[in-house]
Amino acid sequence: MDVFRVRLVVEDFPAALRFYATLMDGACVTKAPDVDAARIWTGRTGAEIDLLSTAVAAADLGEHLAAPGVTLVCFSDDVDAAVERLVRAGGEVVDEPRDVAPGATRFARVRAADGCLVEITRPQVATLGTPLDSLA
């Protein structure tokens, strides 16, 4: 699995945004208008932090995921196998593997023994056009 981003659910969104943007050396910040949610990117590594208030997390992710905390968002080509491995390692399934919509991204959530949440997502591959080798 590859870690894709870290999601932080926080109680004091303005203070957290100020702190984490400073931590990331004033990296690129995209904030949703009129919503306490933002994404912070670093320039050197491309790491991402998603920052959500508890209210936004409750509305977007569900009440069971709205408490302040950390989520590691990971990519895996086989979400079901990744969940099985994490359960064998002591994880507890929070959201069973499922497709978001027919043919869409598959995902699941597992809580680690220490309480941190891991979201596992199968990456989607975008089809942008004709492959270059077919143009020769």
N, CA, C and O atoms as a GROMACS GRO file, in nm:
protein
  544
    1MET      N    1   0.085  -0.118   0.000
    1MET     CA    2   0.000   0.000   0.000
    1MET      C    3   0.088   0.124   0.000
    1MET      O    4   0.200   0.122   0.053
    2ASP      N    5   0.039   0.229  -0.059
    2ASP     CA    6   0.108   0.357  -0.061
    2ASP      C    7   0.025   0.459   0.015
    2ASP      O    8  -0.095   0.471  -0.007
    3VAL      N    9   0.089   0.534   0.105
    3VAL     CA   10   0.019   0.642   0.174
    3VAL      C   11   0.002   0.757   0.075
    3VAL      O   12   0.098   0.802   0.014
    4PHE      N   13  -0.121   0.802   0.061
    4PHE     CA   14  -0.155   0.906  -0.035
    4PHE      C   15  -0.168   1.043   0.033
    4PHE      O   16  -0.117   1.143  -0.017
    5ARG      N   17  -0.234   1.045   0.147
    5ARG     CA   18  -0.250   1.171   0.220
    5ARG      C   19  -0.284   1.140   0.365
    5ARG      O   20  -0.316   1.027   0.401
    6VAL      N   21  -0.277   1.244   0.447
    6VAL     CA   22  -0.317   1.236   0.586
    6VAL      C   23  -0.438   1.326   0.603
    6VAL      O   24  -0.438   1.440   0.557
    7ARG      N   25  -0.542   1.275   0.669
    7ARG     CA   26  -0.661   1.355   0.697
    7ARG      C   27  -0.664   1.383   0.846
    7ARG      O   28  -0.656   1.291   0.928
    8LEU      N   29  -0.676   1.510   0.882
    8LEU     CA   30  -0.686   1.550   1.022
    8LEU      C   31  -0.823   1.609   1.046
    8LEU      O   32  -0.865   1.702   0.977
    9VAL      N   33  -0.894   1.556   1.144
    9VAL     CA   34  -1.022   1.613   1.187
    9VAL      C   35  -0.992   1.690   1.315
    9VAL      O   36  -0.937   1.635   1.411
   10VAL      N   37  -1.029   1.818   1.314
   10VAL     CA   38  -0.991   1.908   1.424
   10VAL      C   39  -1.112   1.983   1.478
   10VAL      O   40  -1.211   2.003   1.407
   11GLU      N   41  -1.102   2.023   1.603
   11GLU     CA   42  -1.210   2.102   1.664
   11GLU      C   43  -1.198   2.250   1.631
   11GLU      O   44  -1.299   2.315   1.601
   12ASP      N   45  -1.076   2.306   1.635
   12ASP     CA   46  -1.054   2.449   1.608
   12ASP      C   47  -0.991   2.464   1.471
   12ASP      O   48  -0.868   2.470   1.457
   13PHE      N   49  -1.077   2.469   1.368
   13PHE     CA   50  -1.028   2.471   1.230
   13PHE      C   51  -0.937   2.590   1.200
   13PHE      O   52  -0.828   2.567   1.146
   14PRO      N   53  -0.973   2.715   1.230
   14PRO     CA   54  -0.884   2.827   1.197
   14PRO      C   55  -0.744   2.813   1.260
   14PRO      O   56  -0.644   2.841   1.194
   15ALA      N   57  -0.738   2.772   1.385
   15ALA     CA   58  -0.608   2.756   1.451
   15ALA      C   59  -0.529   2.642   1.386
   15ALA      O   60  -0.408   2.654   1.366
   16ALA      N   61  -0.597   2.532   1.354
   16ALA     CA   62  -0.528   2.419   1.291
   16ALA      C   63  -0.479   2.455   1.152
   16ALA      O   64  -0.368   2.417   1.115
   17LEU      N   65  -0.558   2.528   1.076
   17LEU     CA   66  -0.516   2.569   0.942
   17LEU      C   67  -0.392   2.656   0.950
   17LEU      O   68  -0.296   2.636   0.875
   18ARG      N   69  -0.393   2.751   1.040
   18ARG     CA   70  -0.277   2.839   1.059
   18ARG      C   71  -0.153   2.756   1.097
   18ARG      O   72  -0.045   2.777   1.042
   19PHE      N   73  -0.170   2.664   1.191
   19PHE     CA   74  -0.058   2.584   1.240
   19PHE      C   75  -0.001   2.494   1.129
   19PHE      O   76   0.120   2.494   1.106
   20TYR      N   77  -0.087   2.416   1.062
   20TYR     CA   78  -0.038   2.320   0.963
   20TYR      C   79   0.013   2.387   0.836
   20TYR      O   80   0.105   2.335   0.773
   21ALA      N   81  -0.043   2.500   0.797
   21ALA     CA   82   0.013   2.574   0.683
   21ALA      C   83   0.152   2.625   0.718
   21ALA      O   84   0.241   2.626   0.633
   22THR      N   85   0.172   2.668   0.843
   22THR     CA   86   0.304   2.712   0.888
   22THR      C   87   0.400   2.593   0.892
   22THR      O   88   0.514   2.603   0.847
   23LEU      N   89   0.353   2.480   0.946
   23LEU     CA   90   0.435   2.359   0.953
   23LEU      C   91   0.487   2.321   0.815
   23LEU      O   92   0.602   2.280   0.801
   24MET      N   93   0.404   2.334   0.715
   24MET     CA   94   0.440   2.296   0.578
   24MET      C   95   0.507   2.412   0.504
   24MET      O   96   0.510   2.413   0.381
   25ASP      N   97   0.560   2.509   0.578
   25ASP     CA   98   0.634   2.623   0.521
   25ASP      C   99   0.551   2.704   0.423
   25ASP      O  100   0.601   2.742   0.316
   26GLY      N  101   0.426   2.731   0.458
   26GLY     CA  102   0.343   2.815   0.372
   26GLY      C  103   0.311   2.751   0.240
   26GLY      O  104   0.292   2.819   0.139
   27ALA      N  105   0.304   2.619   0.240
   27ALA     CA  106   0.277   2.544   0.118
   27ALA      C  107   0.144   2.587   0.057
   27ALA      O  108   0.070   2.666   0.115
   28CYS      N  109   0.117   2.534  -0.059
   28CYS     CA  110  -0.008   2.566  -0.129
   28CYS      C  111  -0.127   2.520  -0.045
   28CYS      O  112  -0.134   2.404  -0.005
   29VAL      N  113  -0.218   2.610  -0.020
   29VAL     CA  114  -0.338   2.579   0.058
   29VAL      C  115  -0.460   2.606  -0.029
   29VAL      O  116  -0.475   2.714  -0.086
   30THR      N  117  -0.546   2.507  -0.040
   30THR     CA  118  -0.674   2.524  -0.108
   30THR      C  119  -0.782   2.510  -0.003
   30THR      O  120  -0.798   2.404   0.058
   31LYS      N  121  -0.858   2.617   0.019
   31LYS     CA  122  -0.965   2.615   0.118
   31LYS      C  123  -1.098   2.628   0.048
   31LYS      O  124  -1.117   2.713  -0.039
   32ALA      N  125  -1.190   2.542   0.087
   32ALA     CA  126  -1.325   2.549   0.032
   32ALA      C  127  -1.394   2.674   0.086
   32ALA      O  128  -1.386   2.702   0.205
   33PRO      N  129  -1.461   2.751  -0.001
   33PRO     CA  130  -1.530   2.871   0.047
   33PRO      C  131  -1.644   2.835   0.141
   33PRO      O  132  -1.722   2.743   0.115
   34ASP      N  133  -1.654   2.909   0.251
   34ASP     CA  134  -1.763   2.895   0.347
   34ASP      C  135  -1.773   2.756   0.411
   34ASP      O  136  -1.877   2.720   0.466
   35VAL      N  137  -1.665   2.678   0.404
   35VAL     CA  138  -1.663   2.544   0.464
   35VAL      C  139  -1.530   2.529   0.537
   35VAL      O  140  -1.426   2.568   0.486
   36ASP      N  141  -1.535   2.472   0.655
   36ASP     CA  142  -1.411   2.451   0.730
   36ASP      C  143  -1.341   2.324   0.685
   36ASP      O  144  -1.335   2.224   0.756
   37ALA      N  145  -1.287   2.333   0.561
   37ALA     CA  146  -1.212   2.223   0.501
   37ALA      C  147  -1.104   2.282   0.413
   37ALA      O  148  -1.126   2.382   0.346
   38ALA      N  149  -0.987   2.219   0.414
   38ALA     CA  150  -0.877   2.267   0.331
   38ALA      C  151  -0.786   2.150   0.296
   38ALA      O  152  -0.787   2.046   0.362
   39ARG      N  153  -0.708   2.168   0.189
   39ARG     CA  154  -0.602   2.075   0.152
   39ARG      C  155  -0.473   2.154   0.146
   39ARG      O  156  -0.467   2.262   0.086
   40ILE      N  157  -0.369   2.100   0.208
   40ILE     CA  158  -0.238   2.166   0.212
   40ILE      C  159  -0.139   2.074   0.142
   40ILE      O  160  -0.129   1.956   0.176
   41TRP      N  161  -0.067   2.127   0.043
   41TRP     CA  162   0.035   2.052  -0.029
   41TRP      C  163   0.173   2.105   0.005
   41TRP      O  164   0.191   2.224   0.029
   42THR      N  165   0.270   2.014   0.008
   42THR     CA  166   0.409   2.059   0.020
   42THR      C  167   0.471   2.059  -0.118
   42THR      O  168   0.430   1.981  -0.205
   43GLY      N  169   0.567   2.145  -0.139
   43GLY     CA  170   0.633   2.152  -0.269
   43GLY      C  171   0.733   2.041  -0.292
   43GLY      O  172   0.740   1.986  -0.401
   44ARG      N  173   0.811   2.006  -0.190
   44ARG     CA  174   0.921   1.911  -0.210
   44ARG      C  175   0.875   1.768  -0.228
   44ARG      O  176   0.922   1.700  -0.319
   45THR      N  177   0.785   1.722  -0.145
   45THR     CA  178   0.748   1.580  -0.149
   45THR      C  179   0.613   1.554  -0.212
   45THR      O  180   0.582   1.440  -0.247
   46GLY      N  181   0.532   1.657  -0.227
   46GLY     CA  182   0.398   1.638  -0.279
   46GLY      C  183   0.301   1.581  -0.177
   46GLY      O  184   0.189   1.544  -0.211
   47ALA      N  185   0.345   1.575  -0.051
   47ALA     CA  186   0.257   1.524   0.055
   47ALA      C  187   0.134   1.613   0.068
   47ALA      O  188   0.140   1.733   0.040
   48GLU      N  189   0.024   1.554   0.109
   48GLU     CA  190  -0.101   1.627   0.125
   48GLU      C  191  -0.155   1.607   0.265
   48GLU      O  192  -0.146   1.498   0.322
   49ILE      N  193  -0.212   1.714   0.319
   49ILE     CA  194  -0.288   1.707   0.443
   49ILE      C  195  -0.427   1.758   0.413
   49ILE      O  196  -0.442   1.871   0.364
   50ASP      N  197  -0.528   1.677   0.441
   50ASP     CA  198  -0.666   1.724   0.435
   50ASP      C  199  -0.704   1.764   0.577
   50ASP      O  200  -0.686   1.686   0.671
   51LEU      N  201  -0.755   1.882   0.592
   51LEU     CA  202  -0.792   1.935   0.722
   51LEU      C  203  -0.943   1.958   0.722
   51LEU      O  204  -0.994   2.030   0.637
   52LEU      N  205  -1.014   1.895   0.817
   52LEU     CA  206  -1.160   1.907   0.825
   52LEU      C  207  -1.199   1.941   0.968
   52LEU      O  208  -1.142   1.888   1.063
   53SER      N  209  -1.298   2.029   0.981
   53SER     CA  210  -1.355   2.050   1.114
   53SER      C  211  -1.439   1.928   1.150
   53SER      O  212  -1.477   1.850   1.063
   54THR      N  213  -1.467   1.913   1.278
   54THR     CA  214  -1.552   1.801   1.321
   54THR      C  215  -1.690   1.807   1.256
   54THR      O  216  -1.747   1.704   1.224
   55ALA      N  217  -1.744   1.927   1.237
   55ALA     CA  218  -1.877   1.943   1.175
   55ALA      C  219  -1.874   1.897   1.030
   55ALA      O  220  -1.966   1.828   0.985
   56VAL      N  221  -1.771   1.936   0.956
   56VAL     CA  222  -1.760   1.894   0.815
   56VAL      C  223  -1.739   1.743   0.807
   56VAL      O  224  -1.798   1.677   0.722
   57ALA      N  225  -1.656   1.688   0.894
   57ALA     CA  226  -1.633   1.543   0.895
   57ALA      C  227  -1.763   1.468   0.922
   57ALA      O  228  -1.790   1.366   0.858
   58ALA      N  229  -1.843   1.518   1.015
   58ALA     CA  230  -1.971   1.453   1.046
   58ALA      C  231  -2.063   1.453   0.925
   58ALA      O  232  -2.128   1.353   0.895
   59ALA      N  233  -2.068   1.566   0.855
   59ALA     CA  234  -2.156   1.579   0.738
   59ALA      C  235  -2.105   1.498   0.619
   59ALA      O  236  -2.184   1.436   0.548
   60ASP      N  237  -1.973   1.498   0.596
   60ASP     CA  238  -1.917   1.432   0.477
   60ASP      C  239  -1.882   1.286   0.497
   60ASP      O  240  -1.896   1.206   0.405
   61LEU      N  241  -1.836   1.250   0.617
   61LEU     CA  242  -1.786   1.115   0.640
   61LEU      C  243  -1.878   1.032   0.728
   61LEU      O  244  -1.874   0.909   0.724
   62GLY      N  245  -1.960   1.100   0.807
   62GLY     CA  246  -2.049   1.030   0.900
   62GLY      C  247  -2.009   1.057   1.044
   62GLY      O  248  -1.892   1.082   1.074
   63GLU      N  249  -2.107   1.052   1.132
   63GLU     CA  250  -2.084   1.082   1.273
   63GLU      C  251  -1.976   0.993   1.335
   63GLU      O  252  -1.899   1.038   1.420
   64HIS      N  253  -1.968   0.867   1.291
   64HIS     CA  254  -1.871   0.774   1.350
   64HIS      C  255  -1.727   0.810   1.316
   64HIS      O  256  -1.635   0.753   1.373
   65LEU      N  257  -1.707   0.905   1.223
   65LEU     CA  258  -1.572   0.947   1.184
   65LEU      C  259  -1.547   1.094   1.214
   65LEU      O  260  -1.452   1.152   1.163
   66ALA      N  261  -1.632   1.154   1.297
   66ALA     CA  262  -1.626   1.298   1.319
   66ALA      C  263  -1.541   1.339   1.439
   66ALA      O  264  -1.517   1.458   1.458
   67ALA      N  265  -1.495   1.245   1.519
   67ALA     CA  266  -1.413   1.282   1.634
   67ALA      C  267  -1.276   1.330   1.588
   67ALA      O  268  -1.224   1.282   1.487
   68PRO      N  269  -1.217   1.425   1.660
   68PRO     CA  270  -1.083   1.469   1.624
   68PRO      C  271  -0.988   1.350   1.616
   68PRO      O  272  -0.990   1.262   1.701
   69GLY      N  273  -0.904   1.349   1.514
   69GLY     CA  274  -0.809   1.239   1.498
   69GLY      C  275  -0.741   1.242   1.363
   69GLY      O  276  -0.758   1.334   1.284
   70VAL      N  277  -0.664   1.136   1.339
   70VAL     CA  278  -0.581   1.124   1.220
   70VAL      C  279  -0.630   1.006   1.137
   70VAL      O  280  -0.664   0.900   1.191
   71THR      N  281  -0.634   1.024   1.006
   71THR     CA  282  -0.662   0.916   0.912
   71THR      C  283  -0.552   0.913   0.809
   71THR      O  284  -0.519   1.015   0.749
   72LEU      N  285  -0.492   0.796   0.788
   72LEU     CA  286  -0.399   0.777   0.678
   72LEU      C  287  -0.481   0.729   0.559
   72LEU      O  288  -0.550   0.628   0.569
   73VAL      N  289  -0.474   0.799   0.447
   73VAL     CA  290  -0.545   0.760   0.327
   73VAL      C  291  -0.443   0.690   0.237
   73VAL      O  292  -0.344   0.751   0.195
   74CYS      N  293  -0.468   0.563   0.207
   74CYS     CA  294  -0.372   0.481   0.134
   74CYS      C  295  -0.433   0.428   0.004
   74CYS      O  296  -0.554   0.412  -0.007
   75PHE      N  297  -0.346   0.402  -0.093
   75PHE     CA  298  -0.386   0.337  -0.217
   75PHE      C  299  -0.346   0.190  -0.212
   75PHE      O  300  -0.238   0.156  -0.164
   76SER      N  301  -0.433   0.104  -0.262
   76SER     CA  302  -0.402  -0.037  -0.279
   76SER      C  303  -0.479  -0.087  -0.401
   76SER      O  304  -0.595  -0.052  -0.421
   77ASP      N  305  -0.412  -0.169  -0.482
   77ASP     CA  306  -0.480  -0.226  -0.597
   77ASP      C  307  -0.583  -0.331  -0.556
   77ASP      O  308  -0.674  -0.362  -0.633
   78ASP      N  309  -0.568  -0.387  -0.435
   78ASP     CA  310  -0.661  -0.489  -0.386
   78ASP      C  311  -0.706  -0.450  -0.245
   78ASP      O  312  -0.645  -0.489  -0.146
   79VAL      N  313  -0.813  -0.374  -0.238
   79VAL     CA  314  -0.864  -0.322  -0.111
   79VAL      C  315  -0.901  -0.436  -0.017
   79VAL      O  316  -0.869  -0.431   0.102
   80ASP      N  317  -0.968  -0.539  -0.068
   80ASP     CA  318  -1.012  -0.649   0.016
   80ASP      C  319  -0.894  -0.722   0.080
   80ASP      O  320  -0.897  -0.753   0.199
   81ALA      N  321  -0.790  -0.749   0.002
   81ALA     CA  322  -0.672  -0.817   0.056
   81ALA      C  323  -0.601  -0.728   0.158
   81ALA      O  324  -0.551  -0.778   0.259
   82ALA      N  325  -0.596  -0.598   0.134
   82ALA     CA  326  -0.533  -0.506   0.228
   82ALA      C  327  -0.608  -0.505   0.361
   82ALA      O  328  -0.545  -0.504   0.467
   83VAL      N  329  -0.740  -0.505   0.355
   83VAL     CA  330  -0.821  -0.509   0.478
   83VAL      C  331  -0.794  -0.639   0.554
   83VAL      O  332  -0.777  -0.637   0.676
   84GLU      N  333  -0.791  -0.751   0.484
   84GLU     CA  334  -0.763  -0.879   0.549
   84GLU      C  335  -0.628  -0.877   0.620
   84GLU      O  336  -0.617  -0.925   0.733
   85ARG      N  337  -0.525  -0.822   0.555
   85ARG     CA  338  -0.392  -0.813   0.617
   85ARG      C  339  -0.396  -0.728   0.743
   85ARG      O  340  -0.337  -0.764   0.845
   86LEU      N  341  -0.466  -0.613   0.737
   86LEU     CA  342  -0.471  -0.524   0.852
   86LEU      C  343  -0.550  -0.583   0.967
   86LEU      O  344  -0.515  -0.561   1.084
   87VAL      N  345  -0.655  -0.658   0.938
   87VAL     CA  346  -0.732  -0.725   1.043
   87VAL      C  347  -0.645  -0.831   1.111
   87VAL      O  348  -0.646  -0.844   1.233
   88ARG      N  349  -0.569  -0.908   1.031
   88ARG     CA  350  -0.478  -1.007   1.090
   88ARG      C  351  -0.371  -0.941   1.177
   88ARG      O  352  -0.320  -1.003   1.270
   89ALA      N  353  -0.339  -0.815   1.148
   89ALA     CA  354  -0.238  -0.742   1.225
   89ALA      C  355  -0.300  -0.670   1.345
   89ALA      O  356  -0.231  -0.595   1.414
   90GLY      N  357  -0.430  -0.691   1.371
   90GLY     CA  358  -0.494  -0.633   1.489
   90GLY      C  359  -0.589  -0.519   1.461
   90GLY      O  360  -0.642  -0.459   1.554
   91GLY      N  361  -0.612  -0.487   1.334
   91GLY     CA  362  -0.705  -0.379   1.299
   91GLY      C  363  -0.850  -0.422   1.312
   91GLY      O  364  -0.882  -0.540   1.311
   92GLU      N  365  -0.938  -0.323   1.324
   92GLU     CA  366  -1.082  -0.346   1.334
   92GLU      C  367  -1.150  -0.277   1.216
   92GLU      O  368  -1.130  -0.158   1.194
   93VAL      N  369  -1.231  -0.350   1.141
   93VAL     CA  370  -1.300  -0.293   1.025
   93VAL      C  371  -1.405  -0.194   1.073
   93VAL      O  372  -1.490  -0.226   1.156
   94VAL      N  373  -1.399  -0.072   1.019
   94VAL     CA  374  -1.497   0.032   1.049
   94VAL      C  375  -1.598   0.039   0.935
   94VAL      O  376  -1.719   0.048   0.959
   95ASP      N  377  -1.550   0.036   0.813
   95ASP     CA  378  -1.634   0.033   0.693
   95ASP      C  379  -1.585  -0.081   0.605
   95ASP      O  380  -1.471  -0.079   0.559
   96GLU      N  381  -1.670  -0.181   0.582
   96GLU     CA  382  -1.635  -0.296   0.499
   96GLU      C  383  -1.597  -0.249   0.358
   96GLU      O  384  -1.646  -0.145   0.313
   97PRO      N  385  -1.511  -0.324   0.288
   97PRO     CA  386  -1.479  -0.288   0.149
   97PRO      C  387  -1.606  -0.280   0.065
   97PRO      O  388  -1.692  -0.368   0.070
   98ARG      N  389  -1.616  -0.173  -0.012
   98ARG     CA  390  -1.733  -0.156  -0.099
   98ARG      C  391  -1.699  -0.058  -0.210
   98ARG      O  392  -1.607   0.023  -0.198
   99ASP      N  393  -1.775  -0.068  -0.318
   99ASP     CA  394  -1.763   0.028  -0.428
   99ASP      C  395  -1.847   0.149  -0.393
   99ASP      O  396  -1.960   0.136  -0.344
  100VAL      N  397  -1.793   0.268  -0.418
  100VAL     CA  398  -1.867   0.391  -0.390
  100VAL      C  399  -1.991   0.396  -0.478
  100VAL      O  400  -2.098   0.435  -0.431
  101ALA      N  401  -1.978   0.356  -0.604
  101ALA     CA  402  -2.088   0.344  -0.699
  101ALA      C  403  -2.047   0.234  -0.796
  101ALA      O  404  -1.928   0.202  -0.804
  102PRO      N  405  -2.141   0.176  -0.869
  102PRO     CA  406  -2.103   0.069  -0.962
  102PRO      C  407  -1.991   0.113  -1.055
  102PRO      O  408  -2.002   0.214  -1.125
  103GLY      N  409  -1.882   0.035  -1.055
  103GLY     CA  410  -1.768   0.065  -1.141
  103GLY      C  411  -1.679   0.177  -1.090
  103GLY      O  412  -1.582   0.214  -1.158
  104ALA      N  413  -1.709   0.231  -0.972
  104ALA     CA  414  -1.630   0.343  -0.919
  104ALA      C  415  -1.524   0.292  -0.822
  104ALA      O  416  -1.505   0.171  -0.806
  105THR      N  417  -1.456   0.384  -0.759
  105THR     CA  418  -1.351   0.352  -0.665
  105THR      C  419  -1.401   0.263  -0.553
  105THR      O  420  -1.511   0.282  -0.500
  106ARG      N  421  -1.320   0.165  -0.517
  106ARG     CA  422  -1.350   0.076  -0.404
  106ARG      C  423  -1.274   0.130  -0.283
  106ARG      O  424  -1.161   0.177  -0.296
  107PHE      N  425  -1.336   0.123  -0.166
  107PHE     CA  426  -1.267   0.171  -0.047
  107PHE      C  427  -1.315   0.096   0.077
  107PHE      O  428  -1.418   0.029   0.076
  108ALA      N  429  -1.237   0.111   0.185
  108ALA     CA  430  -1.272   0.054   0.315
  108ALA      C  431  -1.200   0.136   0.421
  108ALA      O  432  -1.106   0.211   0.390
  109ARG      N  433  -1.244   0.123   0.546
  109ARG     CA  434  -1.176   0.189   0.658
  109ARG      C  435  -1.151   0.086   0.768
  109ARG      O  436  -1.237   0.004   0.801
  110VAL      N  437  -1.030   0.094   0.824
  110VAL     CA  438  -0.989   0.005   0.933
  110VAL      C  439  -0.930   0.092   1.043
  110VAL      O  440  -0.854   0.184   1.016
  111ARG      N  441  -0.965   0.061   1.169
  111ARG     CA  442  -0.908   0.133   1.282
  111ARG      C  443  -0.794   0.049   1.338
  111ARG      O  444  -0.810  -0.069   1.368
  112ALA      N  445  -0.677   0.113   1.351
  112ALA     CA  446  -0.560   0.046   1.408
  112ALA      C  447  -0.580   0.027   1.558
  112ALA      O  448  -0.666   0.090   1.619
  113ALA      N  449  -0.500  -0.060   1.616
  113ALA     CA  450  -0.511  -0.087   1.759
  113ALA      C  451  -0.490   0.039   1.842
  113ALA      O  452  -0.543   0.050   1.953
  114ASP      N  453  -0.413   0.136   1.791
  114ASP     CA  454  -0.387   0.260   1.865
  114ASP      C  455  -0.497   0.364   1.845
  114ASP      O  456  -0.491   0.473   1.902
  115GLY      N  457  -0.599   0.330   1.765
  115GLY     CA  458  -0.712   0.421   1.745
  115GLY      C  459  -0.708   0.501   1.617
  115GLY      O  460  -0.810   0.557   1.577
  116CYS      N  461  -0.592   0.507   1.550
  116CYS     CA  462  -0.585   0.580   1.423
  116CYS      C  463  -0.666   0.508   1.316
  116CYS      O  464  -0.681   0.386   1.320
  117LEU      N  465  -0.716   0.584   1.222
  117LEU     CA  466  -0.799   0.530   1.115
  117LEU      C  467  -0.716   0.520   0.988
  117LEU      O  468  -0.636   0.608   0.957
  118VAL      N  469  -0.735   0.412   0.914
  118VAL     CA  470  -0.670   0.392   0.785
  118VAL      C  471  -0.781   0.376   0.682
  118VAL      O  472  -0.866   0.288   0.694
  119GLU      N  473  -0.780   0.462   0.581
  119GLU     CA  474  -0.875   0.450   0.470
  119GLU      C  475  -0.799   0.394   0.351
  119GLU      O  476  -0.696   0.449   0.312
  120ILE      N  477  -0.849   0.287   0.295
  120ILE     CA  478  -0.783   0.220   0.183
  120ILE      C  479  -0.869   0.240   0.060
  120ILE      O  480  -0.988   0.209   0.060
  121THR      N  481  -0.809   0.291  -0.044
  121THR     CA  482  -0.880   0.323  -0.167
  121THR      C  483  -0.807   0.260  -0.286
  121THR      O  484  -0.684   0.264  -0.293
  122ARG      N  485  -0.883   0.203  -0.378
  122ARG     CA  486  -0.824   0.155  -0.503
  122ARG      C  487  -0.815   0.275  -0.596
  122ARG      O  488  -0.916   0.338  -0.625
  123PRO      N  489  -0.695   0.306  -0.644
  123PRO     CA  490  -0.683   0.424  -0.732
  123PRO      C  491  -0.754   0.400  -0.864
  123PRO      O  492  -0.756   0.290  -0.918
  124GLN      N  493  -0.811   0.508  -0.915
  124GLN     CA  494  -0.872   0.502  -1.047
  124GLN      C  495  -0.770   0.548  -1.149
  124GLN      O  496  -0.693   0.640  -1.123
  125VAL      N  497  -0.770   0.484  -1.263
  125VAL     CA  498  -0.680   0.523  -1.371
  125VAL      C  499  -0.764   0.596  -1.475
  125VAL      O  500  -0.858   0.540  -1.531
  126ALA      N  501  -0.729   0.721  -1.499
  126ALA     CA  502  -0.804   0.801  -1.596
  126ALA      C  503  -0.760   0.768  -1.738
  126ALA      O  504  -0.640   0.751  -1.764
  127THR      N  505  -0.853   0.758  -1.828
  127THR     CA  506  -0.823   0.740  -1.969
  127THR      C  507  -0.827   0.877  -2.034
  127THR      O  508  -0.932   0.941  -2.044
  128LEU      N  509  -0.710   0.922  -2.077
  128LEU     CA  510  -0.701   1.058  -2.128
  128LEU      C  511  -0.709   1.068  -2.279
  128LEU      O  512  -0.726   1.178  -2.332
  129GLY      N  513  -0.696   0.959  -2.349
  129GLY     CA  514  -0.702   0.966  -2.495
  129GLY      C  515  -0.635   0.846  -2.557
  129GLY      O  516  -0.624   0.741  -2.493
  130THR      N  517  -0.591   0.859  -2.679
  130THR     CA  518  -0.529   0.751  -2.753
  130THR      C  519  -0.386   0.727  -2.704
  130THR      O  520  -0.308   0.822  -2.694
  131PRO      N  521  -0.350   0.603  -2.673
  131PRO     CA  522  -0.212   0.575  -2.632
  131PRO      C  523  -0.114   0.614  -2.741
  131PRO      O  524  -0.142   0.597  -2.860
  132LEU      N  525   0.001   0.667  -2.701
  132LEU     CA  526   0.100   0.714  -2.797
  132LEU      C  527   0.148   0.605  -2.891
  132LEU      O  528   0.169   0.631  -3.009
  133ASP      N  529   0.167   0.481  -2.840
  133ASP     CA  530   0.220   0.374  -2.926
  133ASP      C  531   0.121   0.335  -3.036
  133ASP      O  532   0.162   0.273  -3.134
  134SER      N  533  -0.004   0.369  -3.023
  134SER     CA  534  -0.100   0.335  -3.128
  134SER      C  535  -0.103   0.442  -3.239
  134SER      O  536  -0.170   0.424  -3.341
  135LEU      N  537  -0.030   0.551  -3.219
  135LEU     CA  538  -0.027   0.658  -3.319
  135LEU      C  539   0.085   0.638  -3.421
  135LEU      O  540   0.092   0.711  -3.520
  136ALA      N  541   0.173   0.542  -3.397
  136ALA     CA  542   0.290   0.522  -3.485
  136ALA      C  543   0.249   0.457  -3.616
  136ALA      O  544   0.334   0.433  -3.702
   0.00000   0.00000   0.00000
